[in-house]
Amino acid sequence: MTEIFGVPVAVILGQLMLGLVNGSFYAMLSLGLAVIFGLMGVVNFAHGAFYALGAFAALLSLQHLGINYWAALVLSPLLIGLLGIASERLLLRHIYQLEPLYGLLLTFGMALVIEGLLHQYFGASGQSYPVPSALRGVFNLGFMILPIYRAWVILVSMVVCFSVWYIIECTRLGGTLRAATENAPLLQAFGVNVPLLVAVTYGGGVALAALAGVLSAPVILVSPQMGSSLVIVVFAVVVIGGMGSILGAVVSGLSLGVIEGFTKVIYPEASNIVVFLIMALVLIVRPAGLFGKE
């Protein structure tokens, strides 16, 4: 059997595929962060909490309302997105004229409150969400057995990420959003409701986090802490791709998931820090990130 660094190729390929699943979650979460930072200049530390809220919304709607997975894919992001709009209108809009540090501290406080409430009402132990019957089973890829649901996660993530990129970069709505980042007062003078645009953008970024939460619910246990550790890695992904860069968030998220998976095979001890090592190297060579503007 062919080996690389003393490891069978089949094992490496299997781990890379699993890394691509993790990269799909990194891409979706970092995409939401990039959208929010690109328009609002806010480092949204509450992103991981909204990710957990999306998973809990799907779980509770199934347990108490009988809403299945397919409906939760739409309803949970919509509900959490509306919550995001409300939080932007009630809290975030008051700190736009202040230094970015205030936005980071405010969203960090929001994350602590949300996580604390989830912990208070649901406890620290995780709860399982069943894989929908239509997505059960496996694909035999020859070098590994890939669960159908994990393949579904990769597909949905890529479709959503590149759809958002196309909307922002290639449509009139995207042009309006980019104009708001360059000169909001001038855009408002042309009759565009910029505050509403900002609120909806924040809600959209939060909805992407909630969608990632719904997708992850059948893969990992749903718990209040599920977003707190993941969001640190996602921030590193955003920095590597370039703060505010949509394409950078998507490409970096998918790529770093694969690199992390490869590291787990070659040198497992470094798998938890490889993303941060890459971030340090990128900041040294190109402080704006791989796809960011200087």
C-alpha positions as CSV (number, residue, x, y, z in Angstrom):
1,M,0.0,0.0,0.0
2,T,1.3,3.4,-1.0
3,E,2.3,5.6,2.0
4,I,3.1,9.2,2.6
5,F,5.2,10.1,5.7
6,G,4.7,6.5,6.8
7,V,0.9,6.8,6.7
8,P,-1.3,4.9,4.2
9,V,-2.7,7.1,1.4
10,A,-6.2,5.8,2.1
11,V,-6.0,7.0,5.7
12,I,-4.8,10.4,4.6
13,L,-7.6,10.7,2.0
14,G,-10.2,9.8,4.5
15,Q,-8.9,12.3,7.0
16,L,-8.9,15.0,4.3
17,M,-12.5,14.3,3.6
18,L,-13.4,14.7,7.2
19,G,-11.3,17.9,7.3
20,L,-13.4,19.2,4.4
21,V,-16.5,18.7,6.6
22,N,-15.0,20.8,9.3
23,G,-13.9,23.3,6.7
24,S,-17.5,23.6,5.5
25,F,-18.5,24.8,9.0
26,Y,-15.5,27.1,9.2
27,A,-16.4,28.6,5.8
28,M,-20.1,29.3,6.7
29,L,-19.3,30.8,10.0
30,S,-16.4,32.9,8.7
31,L,-18.6,34.0,5.9
32,G,-21.1,35.5,8.3
33,L,-18.3,37.2,10.2
34,A,-16.8,38.6,7.0
35,V,-20.2,40.0,5.9
36,I,-20.8,41.7,9.2
37,F,-17.3,43.1,9.5
38,G,-17.2,44.2,5.9
39,L,-20.3,46.4,6.2
40,M,-20.4,47.4,9.9
41,G,-16.8,47.2,11.0
42,V,-17.9,45.2,14.0
43,V,-16.0,42.1,15.2
44,N,-19.0,40.0,16.1
45,F,-17.8,37.9,19.1
46,A,-21.4,36.7,19.6
47,H,-21.2,34.7,16.3
48,G,-20.5,31.4,18.2
49,A,-23.5,32.0,20.5
50,F,-25.8,32.5,17.5
51,Y,-24.4,29.3,16.0
52,A,-25.4,27.5,19.2
53,L,-28.8,29.2,19.2
54,G,-29.5,27.9,15.6
55,A,-28.8,24.3,16.8
56,F,-31.0,24.7,19.9
57,A,-33.8,26.2,17.8
58,A,-33.8,23.2,15.6
59,L,-33.6,20.8,18.5
60,L,-36.4,22.4,20.6
61,S,-38.7,22.8,17.5
62,L,-38.3,19.1,16.9
63,Q,-38.9,18.1,20.5
64,H,-41.8,20.4,21.3
65,L,-43.4,21.3,18.0
66,G,-42.6,18.3,15.8
67,I,-40.9,20.5,13.2
68,N,-38.6,18.3,11.1
69,Y,-35.0,18.9,10.0
70,W,-36.0,20.3,6.5
71,A,-38.3,22.9,8.0
72,A,-35.7,23.8,10.6
73,L,-33.2,24.5,7.9
74,V,-35.4,27.5,6.9
75,L,-37.2,28.4,10.1
76,S,-34.2,28.4,12.6
77,P,-32.0,30.7,10.5
78,L,-35.0,33.0,9.9
79,L,-35.8,33.1,13.7
80,I,-32.2,33.7,14.8
81,G,-31.7,36.2,12.0
82,L,-34.7,38.2,13.3
83,L,-33.2,38.0,16.8
84,G,-29.9,39.4,15.3
85,I,-31.8,42.3,13.7
86,A,-33.4,43.1,17.1
87,S,-30.0,43.0,18.8
88,E,-28.5,45.3,16.2
89,R,-31.3,47.8,16.6
90,L,-31.4,47.7,20.4
91,L,-27.6,47.5,21.1
92,L,-25.1,47.6,18.3
93,R,-26.3,50.8,16.6
94,H,-25.3,52.8,19.6
95,I,-21.6,52.0,19.3
96,Y,-20.9,52.6,15.6
97,Q,-19.2,55.9,16.2
98,L,-17.0,54.5,18.9
99,E,-13.7,52.6,18.5
100,P,-14.0,49.0,17.3
101,L,-13.0,47.7,20.7
102,Y,-16.4,48.7,22.0
103,G,-18.1,46.5,19.5
104,L,-15.9,43.6,20.3
105,L,-16.6,44.0,24.1
106,L,-20.4,44.4,23.5
107,T,-20.7,41.3,21.3
108,F,-18.5,39.4,23.7
109,G,-20.9,40.3,26.5
110,M,-23.8,39.2,24.3
111,A,-22.1,35.9,23.8
112,L,-21.7,35.4,27.6
113,V,-25.3,36.2,28.2
114,I,-26.7,33.9,25.5
115,E,-24.4,31.0,26.6
116,G,-25.3,31.6,30.3
117,L,-29.0,31.5,29.5
118,L,-28.6,28.3,27.5
119,H,-26.6,26.7,30.3
120,Q,-29.2,27.8,32.9
121,Y,-32.1,26.3,31.1
122,F,-30.6,23.2,29.3
123,G,-27.6,22.3,31.4
124,A,-24.0,21.6,30.3
125,S,-24.6,18.2,28.9
126,G,-25.0,17.8,25.2
127,Q,-28.2,16.6,23.5
128,S,-28.3,14.6,20.3
129,Y,-30.3,15.6,17.2
130,P,-31.3,12.7,14.9
131,V,-30.0,12.5,11.3
132,P,-33.0,12.8,8.9
133,S,-34.0,9.5,7.4
134,A,-33.4,10.7,3.8
135,L,-29.7,11.4,4.7
136,R,-28.9,8.2,6.6
137,G,-26.5,5.7,5.1
138,V,-23.1,5.9,3.7
139,F,-21.1,6.3,0.4
140,N,-18.3,3.8,-0.2
141,L,-15.6,5.9,-1.8
142,G,-13.1,3.1,-1.9
143,F,-10.6,4.7,0.5
144,M,-13.2,5.5,3.2
145,I,-16.9,5.1,4.1
146,L,-18.4,8.6,4.0
147,P,-21.7,9.1,5.8
148,I,-24.3,10.6,3.4
149,Y,-25.1,13.4,5.9
150,R,-21.5,14.6,5.9
151,A,-21.5,14.8,2.1
152,W,-24.7,16.8,2.4
153,V,-23.1,19.3,4.8
154,I,-20.2,19.8,2.3
155,L,-22.7,20.3,-0.6
156,V,-24.9,22.8,1.3
157,S,-22.0,24.8,2.6
158,M,-20.5,25.2,-0.8
159,V,-23.8,26.2,-2.4
160,V,-24.6,28.7,0.3
161,C,-21.1,30.2,0.5
162,F,-20.7,30.7,-3.2
163,S,-24.3,32.0,-3.6
164,V,-23.6,34.7,-0.9
165,W,-20.4,35.5,-2.7
166,Y,-22.2,35.9,-6.0
167,I,-25.0,38.1,-4.5
168,I,-22.5,40.4,-2.9
169,E,-20.0,40.6,-5.8
170,C,-22.2,40.3,-8.9
171,T,-25.7,41.8,-8.1
172,R,-27.2,45.2,-7.6
173,L,-27.9,44.4,-4.0
174,G,-24.3,43.5,-3.5
175,G,-23.2,46.8,-5.1
176,T,-25.5,48.7,-2.7
177,L,-24.0,46.9,0.3
178,R,-20.4,47.6,-0.9
179,A,-21.4,51.3,-1.5
180,A,-22.6,51.4,2.1
181,T,-19.2,50.4,3.3
182,E,-17.5,53.1,1.3
183,N,-19.8,56.1,1.8
184,A,-22.9,55.5,3.8
185,P,-24.0,59.2,4.1
186,L,-23.8,59.6,0.3
187,L,-25.8,56.4,-0.2
188,Q,-28.5,57.6,2.2
189,A,-28.7,60.9,0.3
190,F,-29.8,58.9,-2.7
191,G,-32.8,57.6,-0.8
192,V,-31.3,54.3,0.5
193,N,-32.4,53.4,4.0
194,V,-28.8,52.6,5.3
195,P,-29.8,51.8,8.9
196,L,-32.3,49.2,7.7
197,L,-29.7,47.9,5.3
198,V,-27.1,47.5,8.1
199,A,-29.7,45.8,10.4
200,V,-30.7,43.3,7.7
201,T,-27.0,42.6,6.9
202,Y,-26.3,41.8,10.5
203,G,-29.4,39.6,10.6
204,G,-28.2,37.8,7.5
205,G,-24.7,37.2,8.9
206,V,-26.3,35.8,12.1
207,A,-28.7,33.7,10.0
208,L,-25.6,32.1,8.3
209,A,-24.3,31.2,11.8
210,A,-27.6,29.7,12.7
211,L,-27.8,27.7,9.5
212,A,-24.4,26.2,10.3
213,G,-25.7,25.4,13.7
214,V,-28.6,23.5,12.3
215,L,-26.3,21.6,9.9
216,S,-24.0,20.7,12.7
217,A,-26.7,19.5,15.1
218,P,-26.8,15.9,13.7
219,V,-23.0,15.7,13.6
220,I,-22.1,16.9,17.1
221,L,-23.9,17.1,20.4
222,V,-26.0,20.3,20.8
223,S,-24.7,22.1,23.9
224,P,-24.3,25.7,25.2
225,Q,-20.6,25.5,24.7
226,M,-20.6,24.3,21.1
227,G,-19.8,27.7,19.7
228,S,-17.4,29.2,22.2
229,S,-14.4,27.1,21.2
230,L,-15.2,27.0,17.4
231,V,-15.5,30.8,17.1
232,I,-11.9,31.3,18.1
233,V,-10.8,29.1,15.2
234,V,-13.2,30.9,12.9
235,F,-11.8,34.3,13.8
236,A,-8.4,33.0,12.8
237,V,-9.8,31.8,9.5
238,V,-11.3,35.3,8.9
239,V,-7.9,37.0,9.6
240,I,-6.1,34.6,7.3
241,G,-8.6,35.2,4.5
242,G,-8.7,39.0,5.1
243,M,-11.1,40.8,7.3
244,G,-14.2,41.6,5.4
245,S,-13.3,39.5,2.3
246,I,-16.1,37.2,1.3
247,L,-14.0,35.1,-1.1
248,G,-11.2,35.0,1.5
249,A,-13.6,33.6,4.2
250,V,-14.9,30.8,1.9
251,V,-11.5,29.7,0.4
252,S,-9.7,30.0,3.8
253,G,-12.4,28.1,5.7
254,L,-12.4,25.2,3.3
255,S,-8.6,25.1,2.9
256,L,-7.8,25.3,6.6
257,G,-10.3,22.5,7.3
258,V,-8.4,20.3,4.9
259,I,-5.0,21.4,6.3
260,E,-6.2,20.7,9.8
261,G,-7.3,17.2,8.7
262,F,-4.0,16.5,7.1
263,T,-2.1,17.6,10.2
264,K,-4.2,15.2,12.3
265,V,-2.7,12.3,10.3
266,I,0.9,13.5,10.0
267,Y,1.4,15.2,13.3
268,P,-1.7,15.0,15.6
269,E,-0.2,17.0,18.4
270,A,-0.1,20.1,16.1
271,S,-3.7,19.8,14.8
272,N,-5.1,22.1,17.4
273,I,-2.7,24.9,16.7
274,V,-1.9,24.6,13.0
275,V,-4.6,27.2,12.1
276,F,-3.1,29.7,14.5
277,L,0.5,29.1,13.2
278,I,-0.7,29.8,9.7
279,M,-2.5,32.9,10.9
280,A,0.8,34.1,12.5
281,L,2.7,33.5,9.3
282,V,0.1,35.3,7.2
283,L,0.1,38.3,9.5
284,I,3.9,38.5,9.2
285,V,4.0,38.3,5.4
286,R,0.7,40.0,4.5
287,P,-1.0,41.7,7.5
288,A,-4.2,42.4,5.5
289,G,-4.8,38.7,4.9
290,L,-4.5,36.6,1.7
291,F,-7.5,38.2,0.0
292,G,-7.8,41.4,2.1
293,K,-7.2,45.0,1.0
294,E,-4.1,46.8,2.3
